[in-house]
Amino acid sequence: MRSNGDIDAVYAVAAGKFRRYHGEGLRQILDVKTVGLNTRDMFRTVKGFFQSYRLLKKIKPDCIFVKGGFVGVPVGLAAARLRIPFITHDSDAIPGLANRIIARWAVLHTVALPAEVYSYPKSKTLTVGVPVHANYQPIGKADRDTFRQEIGLGAYAKMLFITGGGLGAQRLNTAVEGILPKLLENYPDLAVVQSVGRKNEVAINQRYGELLTPEHKSRVVVEGYMTDMHRYSGAANIIITRAGATALAEFAIQQKACVVVPNPQLTAGHQLKNAEYLAVNGAVAIVREDKLVADLYPTLVDLLDSEEKQVELGKKMAKFAVPDAAQRLAMVLLEQATR
């Protein structure tokens, strides 16, 4: 396969995904389609093991880094068979299934949160944080105002940024639609930026054109996809977000007040665990997805009406920030590779 300038070579091996859905119970076990796909992918994993074994014997790496994901299983198993050291990394509060399968052979588990959160042996677990783009830096009031000017919203005293991830989150988008008219009516100094996913951008813009007055609509920016999200999150007073580990790590570095809506259906409920850990430490406000309609608006009002609460949440969130996570992880890998 072709590589870019930062990667010397790229190889492909077969791998299989084990499909399971949080909270589905026996339904997923009895679902014919899911069982069929899982059976097929089991054989792909076996094939990937032999491909990985041959590949690792050929290139003879000093160390392997497994970030997680199903492709890590055949590579990790082959590395264990060949006695090649490998290091795993988990961004979420719950380790992924792939890393759990190969965990016993890893020389070290690098993780995002304190080691006691994880079930790995403490002697083999090291907290390094979540590597994020260098654009994410601590944000003060002057930085926030600068970003707001850059994105064309400098005239507004308050800004709310909403993101459901790269694909958008339909239930979150629908809940926001339900409260937006009242929110804009009650806060005339508020601007709203909503990242909705490419496939939703046109429909949501049309819907807001029908739902909102022209004045209200002028204070709402809908983006299908953004490559400079750090500007919008940096410009915001409050962020509504899912509980993906990378997004939370980015907003922690920016010291942002976050209203977190974890997706309850993702594998192993890892977003719920991510959000709960931060909430227990007073770093985020949680709104459960099944209570979005009832709880989202009052939660936002509570924060919009108190800059002190916004600042307090941001300070507590910042305690979990690891701005140099990428460097920490790189040093761990280099140390292992040069042993």
C-alpha positions in Angstrom: 0.0 0.0 0.0 1.1 3.6 -0.5 2.3 5.7 2.4 2.7 9.4 3.0 5.8 11.4 3.9 5.5 10.7 7.6 5.2 6.9 7.3 7.9 4.8 5.8 5.6 1.9 4.7 2.0 0.7 5.0 1.0 -2.9 5.1 -2.5 -4.6 5.1 -3.6 -7.7 6.9 -7.1 -9.3 7.2 -9.0 -8.7 10.4 -12.4 -9.3 11.8 -14.8 -7.3 14.0 -16.8 -8.8 16.8 -20.2 -7.0 16.7 -21.9 -6.4 20.0 -24.1 -3.6 21.2 -24.4 -2.2 24.7 -27.7 -3.0 26.3 -29.0 -5.3 23.6 -28.6 -8.5 25.6 -29.7 -11.8 24.0 -31.1 -9.9 20.9 -27.7 -9.5 19.4 -26.8 -13.2 20.1 -29.9 -14.4 18.3 -29.7 -11.9 15.4 -29.0 -14.0 12.3 -27.2 -11.2 10.4 -24.9 -10.4 13.4 -24.0 -14.0 14.0 -23.2 -14.5 10.3 -21.0 -11.4 10.2 -19.2 -12.4 13.4 -18.6 -15.9 12.1 -17.2 -14.6 8.8 -14.9 -12.2 10.6 -13.6 -14.9 12.9 -12.1 -16.6 9.9 -10.7 -13.2 8.7 -8.9 -12.8 12.0 -7.4 -16.3 11.7 -6.2 -15.3 8.2 -4.8 -12.0 9.5 -2.8 -13.9 12.2 -0.9 -15.8 9.6 -0.4 -12.7 7.5 0.8 -10.8 10.5 3.1 -13.6 11.5 4.8 -13.7 8.1 5.0 -9.9 8.0 6.5 -9.4 11.4 9.1 -12.1 10.7 10.1 -10.2 7.6 10.3 -6.6 9.0 11.5 -7.6 12.5 10.2 -4.5 14.5 11.8 -3.7 17.8 8.5 -2.7 19.3 4.8 -2.6 18.2 2.2 0.0 19.2 -1.4 -1.3 19.3 -3.9 1.6 19.6 -6.9 -0.7 19.7 -9.4 -1.7 17.1 -10.0 -5.1 15.6 -6.9 -5.0 13.4 -4.8 -5.1 16.6 -5.9 -8.6 17.4 -4.1 -10.6 14.7 -1.1 -8.4 14.9 -0.9 -8.6 18.7 -1.3 -12.4 18.7 1.4 -12.8 16.1 3.7 -10.5 18.0 3.2 -12.6 21.1 4.0 -15.8 19.2 7.2 -14.2 17.9 8.1 -12.7 21.3 8.1 -9.1 19.9 7.2 -6.6 22.6 4.1 -4.5 22.1 2.5 -1.7 23.9 -1.3 -0.9 23.9 -3.1 2.4 24.4 -6.7 3.0 25.6 -8.3 6.4 25.2 -11.6 5.4 26.9 -12.3 4.5 30.6 -13.2 1.0 29.5 -10.5 -0.8 27.5 -11.6 -1.9 24.0 -12.2 -5.6 23.4 -9.2 -5.9 21.0 -6.8 -4.7 23.6 -8.4 -6.9 26.3 -7.9 -10.0 24.1 -4.2 -9.4 23.7 -3.6 -7.7 27.1 -1.8 -10.6 28.7 1.1 -10.5 26.3 1.6 -6.7 26.3 4.7 -5.4 28.0 2.9 -2.2 29.0 -0.6 -0.7 28.9 -0.7 3.1 28.3 -4.0 4.7 29.2 -5.8 8.0 29.3 -7.1 8.1 32.9 -5.5 7.2 36.2 -4.3 3.6 36.3 -6.8 2.6 39.0 -9.7 3.1 36.6 -8.6 0.1 34.5 -8.5 -3.6 35.2 -5.0 -4.0 33.9 -2.2 -5.0 36.3 -1.1 -1.7 38.0 2.6 -2.6 37.5 2.1 -2.7 33.7 -0.2 0.4 33.4 1.0 3.9 32.7 -1.1 7.0 32.3 -0.1 9.1 29.3 -3.4 10.8 28.3 -4.9 11.0 24.9 -2.8 12.4 22.0 -4.6 15.4 20.3 -3.7 17.9 17.6 -1.3 20.7 18.6 -4.0 23.2 17.7 -5.7 22.5 21.1 -4.2 24.7 23.7 -5.4 26.3 26.9 -7.9 29.1 26.2 -8.2 32.3 28.1 -10.8 35.1 27.6 -8.6 36.9 25.1 -8.1 33.7 23.1 -11.8 33.0 23.2 -12.6 36.5 21.9 -10.0 36.2 19.2 -11.5 33.0 17.9 -15.0 34.4 18.0 -13.9 37.3 15.8 -12.2 34.9 13.4 -15.4 32.9 12.9 -17.5 36.0 12.5 -19.3 35.9 15.8 -17.5 38.6 17.7 -20.6 40.7 18.2 -22.1 38.2 20.7 -21.4 38.0 24.4 -22.2 34.3 24.7 -21.6 31.3 22.3 -22.8 27.7 22.5 -21.0 25.1 20.4 -22.7 21.7 19.8 -21.0 18.7 18.3 -22.2 15.2 17.9 -19.0 13.8 16.4 -17.9 13.5 12.7 -21.2 11.8 11.7 -23.5 14.0 13.7 -25.8 12.6 16.3 -29.5 12.5 15.3 -31.0 12.3 18.7 -28.8 15.2 19.9 -29.6 17.2 16.8 -33.3 16.7 17.3 -33.1 17.7 21.0 -31.3 20.9 20.1 -33.9 21.7 17.5 -36.6 21.4 20.2 -35.0 24.0 22.5 -33.3 26.4 20.1 -36.2 28.8 19.5 -36.7 29.3 23.3 -32.9 29.5 23.9 -32.4 32.2 21.3 -35.5 34.1 22.5 -34.4 34.2 26.1 -30.7 35.0 25.3 -30.5 37.7 22.7 -26.7 37.9 23.1 -26.3 34.2 22.3 -24.8 32.7 19.1 -25.0 29.0 18.4 -22.7 26.9 16.2 -23.8 23.3 15.6 -21.7 20.6 13.9 -24.2 18.2 12.5 -22.5 15.9 10.0 -22.4 16.2 6.3 -25.5 14.2 5.6 -27.6 16.4 7.9 -26.4 19.9 7.0 -28.9 20.7 4.3 -31.9 19.3 6.0 -31.1 21.0 9.4 -30.5 24.3 7.7 -33.8 24.1 5.9 -35.6 23.1 9.1 -34.1 26.0 11.0 -35.2 28.3 8.2 -38.8 27.2 8.9 -38.5 27.0 12.6 -36.6 30.2 13.5 -37.3 33.9 12.9 -34.8 35.6 10.5 -33.2 37.3 13.5 -32.8 34.1 15.4 -31.6 32.2 12.3 -28.8 34.9 11.8 -27.3 33.8 15.1 -27.1 30.1 14.2 -24.3 28.6 12.2 -24.8 25.0 11.0 -21.7 23.1 9.8 -21.7 19.7 8.2 -18.0 19.1 8.7 -15.2 21.2 10.0 -11.4 20.8 9.9 -10.7 23.7 12.3 -13.0 22.6 15.2 -10.5 24.0 17.7 -11.6 27.6 16.6 -15.2 26.9 17.3 -14.7 25.1 20.6 -12.2 27.7 21.6 -14.7 30.5 20.9 -17.5 28.9 22.9 -18.5 29.5 26.5 -20.2 26.2 26.7 -19.9 23.0 24.6 -22.5 20.3 24.2 -20.7 17.1 23.2 -20.8 13.3 23.1 -18.4 11.5 25.5 -15.8 10.3 23.0 -12.4 10.2 24.6 -10.6 12.4 22.1 -13.1 15.2 22.1 -13.2 15.3 25.9 -9.4 15.4 25.9 -9.4 18.3 23.4 -11.9 20.3 25.5 -10.1 19.5 28.7 -7.0 21.1 27.3 -9.0 24.2 26.3 -10.5 24.3 29.8 -14.1 24.3 28.5 -17.4 24.0 30.4 -19.0 20.9 28.8 -22.5 19.4 28.8 -21.9 15.8 28.0 -24.5 13.6 26.4 -23.0 10.1 26.3 -24.2 7.6 23.7 -25.6 4.7 25.6 -25.6 2.2 22.7 -21.9 2.2 21.9 -19.9 -1.0 22.7 -19.5 -1.8 26.4 -21.0 1.6 27.3 -17.6 3.3 27.2 -19.0 6.7 26.7 -21.1 6.4 29.8 -18.1 5.4 31.8 -16.0 8.3 30.3 -18.7 10.8 31.2 -19.4 9.3 34.7 -15.8 9.5 35.7 -15.5 13.2 34.8 -18.9 14.0 36.4 -18.0 12.3 39.7 -15.0 14.6 39.8 -17.2 17.7 39.1 -15.6 18.3 35.6 -18.7 18.0 33.4 -22.5 18.2 33.5 -24.2 15.1 32.2 -27.5 14.9 30.4 -28.7 11.3 29.8 -29.9 10.6 26.3 -33.3 9.3 27.6 -33.7 12.6 29.5 -32.6 15.0 26.7 -36.0 16.6 26.2 -36.5 17.2 29.9 -33.0 18.1 31.1 -31.0 19.7 28.3 -32.6 23.1 28.4 -32.5 23.7 32.2 -28.9 22.4 32.3 -27.9 25.0 29.7 -29.8 27.8 31.4 -28.1 27.0 34.7 -24.7 27.4 33.0 -25.6 30.4 30.7 -26.8 32.3 33.7 -23.6 31.8 35.7 -20.2 32.6 34.3 -18.8 31.4 37.7 -20.2 27.9 37.1 -18.7 27.9 33.5 -15.3 28.8 34.8 -15.5 26.3 37.7 -16.4 23.5 35.3 -13.6 24.5 32.9 -11.0 24.5 35.8 -12.0 21.1 36.9 -12.0 19.8 33.4 -8.5 21.2 32.9 -7.2 18.9 35.7 -7.7 16.0 33.3 -5.8 17.6 30.5 -2.5 16.1 29.3 -1.3 18.5 26.6 1.9 16.6 26.0 0.3 13.2 25.7 1.7 12.5 22.3 5.3 13.3 23.5 4.8 11.0 26.6 3.6 8.2 24.4 6.4 8.6 21.9 9.0 8.5 24.6 7.6 5.3 26.1 7.7 3.7 22.6 11.2 4.9 21.9 12.4 3.6 25.3 10.9 0.2 24.6 12.3 0.0 21.1 15.8 0.8 22.1 16.0 -1.7 25.0 
